[in-house]
Every structure is written in structure tokens, then in C-alpha cells.
């Protein structure tokens, strides 16, 4: 997991530099919106996979997976934007709590 979070740290630095002209609260909000955008792309790919798009796009499960990973990365970046020093611990606590349900 450390490698994942190390990469999120590095990616966050690059993204924050690109958005340095924006207020911190706006960056946080935009990154949360990015999660929804990426999830929407996964849904679009799923619709394409099932032949439900009007634009004639053909998709594969690998594209759905690619977009799902994009949503996960966007979500981890959003957590990092919200709390750069505590995101790892917060994720760990929430992950532990949510995966214990139903046991």
C-alpha cells in the first residue's frame, strides 16, 4: 500500500502545481468532481459494452476496468487534497470499518 500512496503523493504534487492559481477549497471540490467524472466514464464504457450507446461506441471490460481505476485514483487524490498528511491513516480507518461490515 505504501507504493500506492507514494504515487498518490507524487501525482498530487503535480496536480496541485497545475492548479496553483486556484484556491485550495476549489481544488478540493474540483477533485471530488473528478471522481464522479471518472465513474461516469466507467458507466459509459459499460453501456458501450452492452450496446446501449447511441454513438456506436464498442467497449470491452478492460475499458470499464481502466475507468474504474481512474475513479479510484481520483478518489485517493481527493482524499489527499482534503488532508495531505492524514489521508493514508483516514483511508486505512475507513477501509477497515467498511470491510468489517457483515462479518
C-alpha positions in Angstrom: 0.0 0.0 0.0 2.9 2.4 0.6 3.8 2.4 -3.0 0.3 3.3 -4.0 0.2 6.2 -1.5 3.7 7.3 -2.5 2.5 7.5 -6.1 -0.6 9.5 -4.9 1.7 11.9 -3.1 3.7 12.5 -6.3 0.7 12.8 -8.5 -0.9 15.2 -6.0 2.2 17.4 -6.1 2.0 17.6 -10.0 -1.8 18.3 -10.0 -1.5 20.9 -7.2 1.2 22.7 -9.2 -1.0 22.7 -12.3 -3.8 24.2 -10.2 -1.6 26.6 -8.1 -3.6 29.5 -9.5 -6.8 28.2 -7.8 -7.8 28.5 -4.1 -7.3 25.3 -2.1 -11.1 24.8 -1.5 -11.7 25.0 -5.2 -9.1 22.4 -5.9 -10.6 20.0 -3.4 -14.1 20.5 -4.9 -12.8 20.0 -8.5 -11.0 16.8 -7.5 -14.2 15.4 -5.9 -15.9 16.2 -9.1 -13.2 14.3 -11.0 -14.2 11.2 -9.1 -17.7 11.5 -10.5 -16.4 12.1 -14.0 -14.2 9.0 -14.0 -17.1 6.9 -12.6 -19.3 8.3 -15.3 -16.8 7.2 -17.9 -16.8 3.7 -16.5 -20.6 3.7 -16.8 -20.4 4.9 -20.4 -17.9 2.2 -21.2 -20.3 -0.4 -19.6 -23.2 1.0 -21.7 -21.0 0.7 -24.8 -20.1 -2.9 -23.8 -23.8 -3.7 -23.6 -24.6 -1.9 -26.9 -26.6 0.8 -25.2 -24.9 3.9 -26.5 -26.3 5.9 -29.4 -22.9 6.9 -30.7 -22.0 3.4 -31.8 -19.0 3.0 -29.4 -17.9 -0.5 -28.8 -16.2 -1.1 -25.5 -14.6 -4.0 -23.6 -14.4 -4.9 -20.0 -10.8 -3.7 -20.0 -12.0 -0.2 -20.7 -14.5 -0.4 -17.8 -11.7 -1.5 -15.6 -9.4 1.3 -16.8 -12.1 3.9 -16.0 -12.7 2.3 -12.6 -9.0 2.5 -11.7 -9.2 6.2 -12.9 -12.1 6.7 -10.4 -10.1 5.1 -7.6 -7.0 7.2 -8.3 -9.2 10.4 -8.5 -10.8 9.4 -5.1 -7.4 8.9 -3.5 -6.2 12.2 -4.9 -9.3 13.9 -3.5 -8.6 12.4 -0.1 -5.0 13.6 -0.3 -6.2 17.1 -1.3 -8.6 17.2 1.7 -5.9 16.1 4.2 -2.4 15.7 2.7 -0.9 14.4 6.0 -3.7 12.2 7.2 -5.2 10.7 4.0 -3.4 7.4 4.4 -4.5 6.9 8.0 -8.0 8.1 7.3 -8.3 5.7 4.3 -7.0 2.8 6.5 -9.5 3.5 9.2 -12.5 3.9 6.8 -11.4 0.8 4.8 -11.1 -1.3 7.9 -14.5 -0.1 9.2 -16.3 -0.6 5.9 -14.8 -4.0 5.2 -15.8 -5.3 8.6 -19.5 -4.9 7.9 -21.4 -8.1 7.5 -18.8 -10.2 9.3 
